[in-house]
Amino acid sequence: MKYLKHLLARFFGSLSRATPTVADLAEVAAILLNVENELWQKLPPMDQRHSIAVMRRFLERRPGATQPELRASLLHDIGKMQSNLGVLGRVVATLVGRRGERFTAYHNHELIGSQMLRNINSDLATVSLVAGVASEDIADALSDLREADNT
C-alpha cells in the first residue's frame, strides 16, 4: 500500500511543468561536480524536482552524508534519460515490465546511470550507490537513499 501511495504521488507530481527554483539549481550545482551537473541539467524538470526532493529526504535521514552520497541522491535516476519515456510511458513500463528496448532501459536505469557516471569519472561511492550495489562501508547510505526515494 505504501508503494502504491508513493507511485500515485510521483505520478501527480510529475504532471507539473514547474522547474526547480534558482536557489534549488544553485544548491545542486554546489553539490555536484561540474560534469555531473551538466548531465543532471539534461534531466526533464519532473526528474530534477524529484531528485532534489530525494536529496532533502536523504539528508534528513543521513545528516552527516558525504559529498559522494549527496551526489548519488541527486543522480540516482540519471539512467532513466536513456529510456526517453514521458510520464505515461513510465506508468506503462512500471505496469508491464521489461518489454521492448525502452521499457527495459527504464527498468535498468540504475545500471545505465552508474555506467554514465563511470564514463564521466564520478566518485566510486557515487557510482556504486547509483548502481544500487554497495559495499559494506556504504550499505547504510544505500538503504537511506532507497528509503528517501520511496517516501
N, C-alpha and C positions, 0 to 999 in steps of 0.2 A: 504494500500500500504506500509506504514511504517513497519507493522508487517511482510509482505512478504519479504521486504528487510532484515529485521532482521533475519528471518529464513534462507534465502539464505546465508547470511554472516556466520551464525552459521554452516550451512552445509559445506560450503567450508573450513571454519576454522577447522572444526572437522576432515577433511581429512588429516591434517598434523599429523605426528607422533612425532613432536618435543616435548621435555619435558621442563618443566619450568627450568629456569637457577638456578644455585646455589644461586645467590642473591635473586631470587624470592622465593625459598624454605626457605631461612633464614628469609625473611620478613614474610612469612606465619607462620613459627614456632614462631616468636616473637609475633605474634598476638593471635594465637590460644592457648588454654590450651593444655597441653601435650596429654590428652586423645582425644581431638578434632583433634589435629594434626595427631595422629596415625590413626584416622578414615579418615581424609582428604587424607592421603598418599595412601589409598586404591582406591581412585578415578582414573579412567583412565586419562592419560595425557591430553586428549582433555578437560575433565571436570576441571582438575586442572588449565589449562591455562585460561579457561573461567571464573572460579571463581576469579582468580587473576585480570583479566580484569574488572569484575564486581566490585570487591573491589575498584579498582582505580577509576572507574567512579563514584562509590558511594561516595568516598572521595572528588571528585571534586564537587559533589552536596552538600555534607554534611561535610565540613572540620572539624567541631567540633564533629564528630561522637564518640560515646563512644566505649569502647572495646567490650562490648556485641554486639553492632550494627556492628562493623567491623567483628566480628566473624561470625555473621549471613550472611554478604555479601560473605564471603568465603565458608560458609556451606549451602547456600540457595538451592543447588541442590543435597545435600548429599543423599537424599532418592532415587534418580534415580539409585543408585547402586543396589537396590533390584530388579529392573526390569531386570537387566543383558542384556540390549539391546545395540547393537552396533549402528553405525551411521544409517545404512539403516533401522534397526528395529525401531529406534526412528522416522525416517521420516514416516514410515508406521503408527506407533502409532499416530503420530500427525495428519495424514490424516484420519484414520479410527476411532479414538476414543478408548473408553474403551471396547475393545473386547478381551476377554481372560484375564488370570491372569497377564501375564507380561505387556501387554499394559495398563491394569487397574493400576498396580503398578506404571508404568511410569507416568500416569496422576495423581496419588495420591501421588506423590513424596514429596509434602510439608508436608502432614500429616505423612507419613512414616519417613521423615527426622527429623521432630520435635520429634517423638517418639524415634528415635535413639539417639538424643541429650539429651532427658529427661533421657534415660537409662544410660547415662554417666555423668549425673549431670551437664549439661551445664547451664549457667545462664538463668533465666526465660525469660529475654528480648530476648536473642538469640533464644531460643526455640520458643517464640511467633512470632518473625519475620520470622523464617524459616517456621512456620506453616501458615504464611500469615494471622494471626489473631492478630491484635494489639489493645491494649487498647488505650485510648485517648492520654496517655503520649508518646506513640511510633508510633502513626499513621503517623506522618510526616516521620519518619525513614522508615516505610514500603513503603510509597509512593516513597521515594527517592530510595529505594532498587529495587522496581519494575521497576522504570524508568531506573536505571543503568543496570538492567538485560535485558531490552527490547530495548536497544540502539544499 
